[in-house]
Amino acid sequence: MAKDTRAGSKVRGDKLPAILMASHLLEGDTVFLIKGGWTRDPREARIAHDQETADAMEAEGKAAAAANLVIDPYLVPVTLSEAGFPVAKHFRDVMRQKGPSIHPDMGKQADFGPIA
């Protein structure tokens, strides 16, 4: 019997504000929920400031997973940078947000500016 498991954030304490993070099914990239779809740019991620919005975002993620668009959608607690961009609180999610760490100046993540 399969269980509904997910990685989830390891952050303790306040879980809001939060963003919804997942992996794109076909490309494997980390993606973030925005209004009307998904993006690779973490600066554009939709931010839940209240539990009702967080629940709605989580439902959107589950629907996208059921439609085979993404894998393992989960809410990630964030803080907001001085520029207003969401920055994950847990180091695992920070690494996923930044993209591959070998050459952050190359690849898809290089198309986006820093989030911090």
Backbone as numpy.savetxt, mean C-alpha at the origin, in Angstrom:
# Nx Ny Nz CAx CAy CAz Cx Cy Cz
-8.81 -26.95 3.99 -9.65 -25.78 3.99 -8.76 -24.54 3.99
-8.94 -23.66 3.04 -8.11 -22.47 2.92 -8.58 -21.40 3.89
-7.61 -20.72 4.46 -7.92 -19.62 5.37 -7.66 -18.30 4.66
-8.34 -17.26 5.09 -8.12 -15.92 4.56 -6.94 -15.34 5.33
-5.73 -15.52 4.78 -4.54 -15.02 5.45 -3.94 -13.88 4.64
-3.25 -13.03 5.32 -2.58 -11.92 4.65 -1.41 -11.49 5.50
-0.49 -10.81 4.88 0.71 -10.39 5.59 0.36 -9.41 6.70
-0.36 -8.36 6.36 -0.76 -7.37 7.35 0.43 -6.63 7.94
0.16 -5.50 8.48 1.22 -4.71 9.09 1.51 -5.21 10.50
2.73 -5.02 10.92 3.15 -5.45 12.25 3.13 -4.29 13.24
2.59 -3.14 12.84 2.56 -1.96 13.68 1.61 -2.15 14.84
2.06 -1.79 16.02 1.18 -1.82 17.19 0.68 -0.42 17.47
-0.44 -0.34 18.12 -0.98 0.97 18.46 -1.93 1.46 17.39
-1.95 2.77 17.18 -2.89 3.40 16.27 -2.70 2.89 14.85
-3.76 2.41 14.23 -3.71 1.86 12.88 -4.14 2.87 11.82
-4.50 4.07 12.21 -4.91 5.11 11.27 -4.05 6.34 11.47
-3.79 7.07 10.42 -4.21 6.89 9.04 -3.56 5.65 8.43
-4.15 5.19 7.31 -3.66 3.99 6.65 -3.87 4.08 5.14
-3.06 3.31 4.41 -3.22 3.16 2.97 -3.43 1.67 2.69
-3.89 1.34 1.50 -4.07 -0.06 1.13 -2.99 -0.43 0.13
-2.20 -1.44 0.47 -1.08 -1.89 -0.34 -1.37 -3.31 -0.82
-0.91 -3.65 -2.02 -1.08 -5.00 -2.56 0.04 -5.25 -3.57
0.04 -6.43 -4.16 0.95 -6.76 -5.25 0.12 -6.94 -6.52
0.58 -6.34 -7.61 -0.10 -6.49 -8.89 0.05 -7.93 -9.34
-1.04 -8.57 -9.72 -1.02 -9.99 -10.02 -0.10 -10.35 -11.17
-0.16 -9.63 -12.28 0.62 -10.00 -13.46 2.06 -9.51 -13.43
2.30 -8.34 -12.86 3.64 -7.77 -12.89 4.41 -7.94 -11.60
3.71 -8.21 -10.51 4.39 -8.41 -9.23 4.79 -7.13 -8.51
4.49 -5.98 -9.10 4.85 -4.70 -8.48 3.98 -4.42 -7.27
4.53 -3.69 -6.31 3.74 -3.20 -5.20 2.86 -2.07 -5.74
1.57 -2.14 -5.42 0.63 -1.12 -5.87 -0.17 -0.59 -4.69
-0.72 0.60 -4.87 -1.44 1.31 -3.82 -2.81 1.71 -4.35
-3.82 1.57 -3.51 -5.18 1.91 -3.91 -5.34 3.42 -4.05
-5.94 3.83 -5.17 -6.31 5.23 -5.39 -7.79 5.22 -5.77
-8.39 6.38 -5.90 -9.78 6.43 -6.36 -9.82 5.91 -7.79
-10.60 4.88 -8.00 -10.77 4.34 -9.34 -9.72 3.34 -9.80
-8.89 2.84 -8.90 -7.92 1.83 -9.35 -6.70 1.73 -8.47
-5.56 1.47 -9.12 -4.30 1.21 -8.42 -3.18 2.00 -9.08
-2.14 2.32 -8.31 -0.98 3.02 -8.82 0.29 2.42 -8.21
1.41 2.61 -8.89 2.70 2.21 -8.35 3.32 3.35 -7.52
2.78 4.54 -7.67 3.33 5.72 -6.99 2.74 5.84 -5.59
3.55 5.59 -4.55 3.03 5.64 -3.18 2.55 7.02 -2.76
3.02 8.06 -3.43 2.61 9.42 -3.08 1.15 9.67 -3.43
0.60 8.87 -4.36 -0.79 9.05 -4.79 -1.78 8.19 -4.03
-1.30 7.37 -3.10 -2.16 6.43 -2.39 -3.29 7.15 -1.65
-4.45 6.55 -1.73 -5.62 7.06 -0.99 -5.38 6.80 0.50
-5.68 7.77 1.33 -5.41 7.67 2.76 -6.72 7.59 3.53
-6.82 6.60 4.39 -7.99 6.46 5.27 -7.66 7.12 6.60
-8.45 8.13 6.96 -8.27 8.81 8.24 -9.27 8.34 9.28
-10.27 7.56 8.84 -11.28 7.05 9.77 -11.56 5.59 9.46
-12.15 4.88 10.40 -12.36 3.44 10.27 -13.33 3.11 9.14
-14.33 3.93 8.93 -15.30 3.68 7.86 -14.61 3.67 6.49
-13.74 4.65 6.25 -12.99 4.70 4.99 -12.04 3.53 4.88
-11.38 3.18 5.98 -10.46 2.04 5.97 -11.19 0.75 5.62
-12.38 0.56 6.19 -13.17 -0.63 5.90 -13.59 -0.68 4.43
-13.97 0.48 3.89 -14.37 0.55 2.48 -13.18 0.25 1.56
-12.01 0.78 1.92 -10.81 0.51 1.12 -10.44 -0.97 1.17
-10.56 -1.56 2.35 -10.25 -2.98 2.50 -11.22 -3.83 1.65
-12.48 -3.43 1.61 -13.46 -4.14 0.78 -13.11 -4.01 -0.70
-12.66 -2.82 -1.12 -12.23 -2.64 -2.51 -11.04 -3.54 -2.84
-10.12 -3.67 -1.89 -8.96 -4.53 -2.08 -9.36 -5.99 -2.22
-10.29 -6.43 -1.38 -10.77 -7.82 -1.47 -11.48 -8.08 -2.79
-12.24 -7.09 -3.27 -12.92 -7.24 -4.56 -11.90 -7.31 -5.70
-10.83 -6.51 -5.63 -9.79 -6.54 -6.65 -9.04 -7.87 -6.61
-8.84 -8.42 -5.42 -8.19 -9.72 -5.31 -9.09 -10.81 -5.89
-10.39 -10.73 -5.63 -11.34 -11.70 -6.17 -11.41 -11.62 -7.70
-11.17 -10.43 -8.25 -11.18 -10.23 -9.69 -9.80 -10.53 -10.31
-8.88 -11.03 -9.50 -7.53 -11.40 -9.96 -6.74 -10.22 -10.52
-6.90 -9.06 -9.91 -6.11 -7.89 -10.28 -4.89 -7.75 -9.38
-5.08 -8.03 -8.09 -4.00 -7.90 -7.11 -3.97 -9.12 -6.21
-2.87 -9.23 -5.46 -2.72 -10.30 -4.48 -2.43 -9.65 -3.13
-2.99 -10.22 -2.08 -2.67 -9.85 -0.70 -2.86 -8.36 -0.38
-4.03 -7.79 -0.64 -4.25 -6.39 -0.25 -4.38 -6.29 1.27
-3.73 -5.31 1.86 -3.86 -5.09 3.30 -3.62 -3.63 3.64
-4.21 -3.21 4.76 -4.07 -1.84 5.23 -2.71 -1.66 5.89
-2.07 -0.54 5.60 -0.76 -0.22 6.14 -0.85 1.09 6.91
-0.63 1.06 8.23 -0.61 2.30 9.00 0.52 3.21 8.53
0.24 4.48 8.40 1.23 5.44 7.90 1.27 6.69 8.77
2.36 7.42 8.62 2.45 8.79 9.09 2.50 9.64 7.83
2.24 10.92 7.95 2.30 11.80 6.79 3.58 12.61 6.84
4.31 12.62 5.72 5.54 13.39 5.64 5.21 14.88 5.64
6.24 15.71 5.70 6.01 17.16 5.67 5.31 17.59 4.39
5.55 16.85 3.32 4.91 17.15 2.04 3.50 16.57 1.94
3.07 15.81 2.97 1.74 15.24 2.99 1.64 13.85 2.38
2.78 13.23 2.08 2.78 11.90 1.51 2.75 10.84 2.61
2.06 9.72 2.36 2.02 8.65 3.36 3.34 7.89 3.42
3.83 7.66 4.63 5.06 6.90 4.85 4.72 5.78 5.83
4.94 4.55 5.42 4.61 3.39 6.25 5.35 3.46 7.58
4.72 2.94 8.63 5.32 2.94 9.97 6.25 1.75 10.19
5.98 0.63 9.54 6.78 -0.58 9.76 7.83 -0.71 8.66
9.06 -1.11 9.03 10.15 -1.15 8.06 9.86 -2.05 6.86
9.14 -3.14 7.06 8.80 -4.04 5.94 7.99 -3.30 4.89
7.01 -2.54 5.34 6.16 -1.80 4.41 6.89 -0.60 3.81
7.82 -0.02 4.57 8.65 1.07 4.03 9.46 0.55 2.85
10.05 -0.63 3.00 10.84 -1.22 1.92 9.96 -1.51 0.69
8.75 -2.01 0.91 7.85 -2.27 -0.21 7.46 -0.95 -0.89
7.29 0.10 -0.11 6.92 1.41 -0.66 8.03 1.96 -1.55
9.26 1.79 -1.13 10.39 2.37 -1.86 10.75 1.60 -3.12
10.36 0.33 -3.19 10.70 -0.48 -4.35 12.01 -1.20 -4.13
12.53 -1.86 -5.17 13.78 -2.61 -5.03 14.90 -1.74 -4.49
15.68 -2.29 -3.57 16.69 -1.49 -2.88 18.06 -1.55 -3.52
18.24 -2.32 -4.57 19.55 -2.43 -5.20 19.98 -1.10 -5.81
19.15 -0.56 -6.69 19.42 0.73 -7.32 18.14 1.55 -7.31
17.85 2.27 -6.23 16.60 3.03 -6.19 16.54 4.14 -7.23
17.69 4.47 -7.84 17.71 5.49 -8.87 17.39 4.93 -10.25
17.16 3.61 -10.32 16.83 2.96 -11.59 15.50 2.22 -11.45
14.94 1.81 -12.55 13.72 1.02 -12.51 12.49 1.86 -12.33
11.37 1.17 -12.11 10.08 1.83 -12.01 10.00 2.83 -10.87
10.62 2.52 -9.72 10.54 3.41 -8.57 11.27 4.73 -8.82
12.20 4.77 -9.77 12.92 6.00 -10.06 12.04 7.04 -10.73
10.88 6.60 -11.25 9.96 7.55 -11.90 9.25 8.44 -10.88
9.27 8.03 -9.61 8.57 8.78 -8.57 9.59 9.46 -7.67
9.22 10.60 -7.13 10.09 11.30 -6.21 10.09 10.63 -4.85
10.95 11.10 -3.96 10.99 10.52 -2.61 9.69 10.79 -1.86
9.33 9.86 -0.96 8.10 10.03 -0.21 8.35 10.71 1.13
9.57 10.67 1.60 9.87 11.24 2.91 10.35 12.66 2.80
